[in-house]
Amino acid sequence: SRKNTSNRVGFPNANSTNGSTTPGTAASWDYVPGVVAKGILDCWEYYKDSTWAAAWYEGLRDWGLDKIAKNTGGSLDDLNCTKVFFGLYDGAKPGGKFEHSGNAAYFMTQMERGADGLEDHNSRYSISGTGSSADGGWYHKSDYGNQMWCDGAYMGPALLAQLLAYGVETTLTWADVMTQFTASWNGLWDADAKLLWHCFSIDKSSGGASGWVYAPDQPMIGGGYHSAEYWGRADGWYIMALVDVLEAMEKAGKKDDADFVVIQGYLSQLAFGLVSRQDNATGCWYQLLQYGAEKYATRKDATGSSTYKNSDPQYNYLESSGSCLITGALLKGLRLGYIANTIDGKDIKAAAKKGYEGIIKQFLSGSAGSYELTSSCQSAGLGKDRNGSAAYYLVGKDVSIQNDSEGKVLGAFLMAAVEYERAYPPKAPAA
């Protein structure tokens, strides 16, 4: 995690959204560059007393001073980038390593803009009028009406929890945080598999896409639909969200609240389920969590649709971004005491250590100065032709395997790396 990645101009994203540094272009600043920037700041926070780490903050500070947080709803992905300003503010606030009142005020203003965006999203893009207790849950994006995604838990309510912990003024409350997690957990959790579906839709007429599963008995969405598979990165976003929310609650003095116990219960269940799906040989996790390498798909499996790649069979594979998110969340949850070392006989601590060491062996290639992180899924969504089936996640048009440190795996790796180094400190270079 000591490699200075702040010179990766634009923070690479396979979808060409590169986080322009031109002021006022926040609409192009989606979660991918934000995740990379947050990963760099997490590394700086741990090593900030070392002079060699100063460039990590300084580069992000200059970048952040050119950014304006999005202050309207419509995409939880875009709003999530507000999180970068937490670390920047911590460096610039009174007593911070880079104390600067003007910078601190600017970064706080951007947090306030992010809160405005969540308020707007809440007022315009929430499930309502369905007669179910999913009412109040946030759409992942404006064009995915009545849908909640695993990804959205990290992008939206986890952000709100952190804003509240930082004392940012907003009309939203901790009750709104819990509304989102209650809705998403009950709509996505499969108690048998002990994993989360990628998405659910409250729509009782057609669901979101042809490959979705009708779920009459799902606690939150009786008569609605959920996606057909458990996608590794989606569950990775969710477990990271749970850990971050608990950290924010503790910072806000809410560790003794009943809601803290509820979120910690979700975390323990998901940690157990994910460790149960860890690949024994490598310590990593597959693209589709419930299968091993024997699962495969072809365009024929997708009924010949032109929206699927016409290629040789694509086998289920060990995927890097999900493995990094899961590993990082386990390590952080263990460090903060939110996850027990052992859960129902599963050694969570050993699994987290094995996960990181597996990431290094399985996905890091090259040599000093030219490392690349490989085997990251480019993207995966739901709706229309993105139908949530195994064929989609393996041979869909937008799920290509990336081998060039694409931003989602780069940011997730940095977060996992610094947590590993917190748990198993290396010999630090001289300050």
Secondary structure, DSSP 8 states (H G I E B T S, - for coil): --S--TTSTT---TTS-----STT-GGG--HHHHHHHHHHHHHHHHHTTSGGGHHHHHHHHHHHTT-----S-SBHHHHGGGGHHHHHHHHHSTTSTT--HHHHHHHHHHHHHHHHHHHHHHHHSB--SSSSTTTT-B-SBTTSTTEEEHHHHHHTHHHHHHHHHTT---S--HHHHHHHHHHHHHHHEETTTTEE-SEEE--SSS-SSTT-EEETT-TTTTTEEE-SS-BHHHHHHHHHHHHHHHHHHHHTT-TTSHHHHHHHHHHHHHHHHHHHTS-TTTS--BSBTT--TT-EE-GGGGTT-TTB--SS-EE--B-HHHHHHHHHHHHHHHHTTSS-SEETTEEHHHHHHHHHHHHHHHHEES-TT--EE--EE-----BTTB--SHHHHHHBTT--EE-S--HHHHHHHHHHHHHHHHHS-------
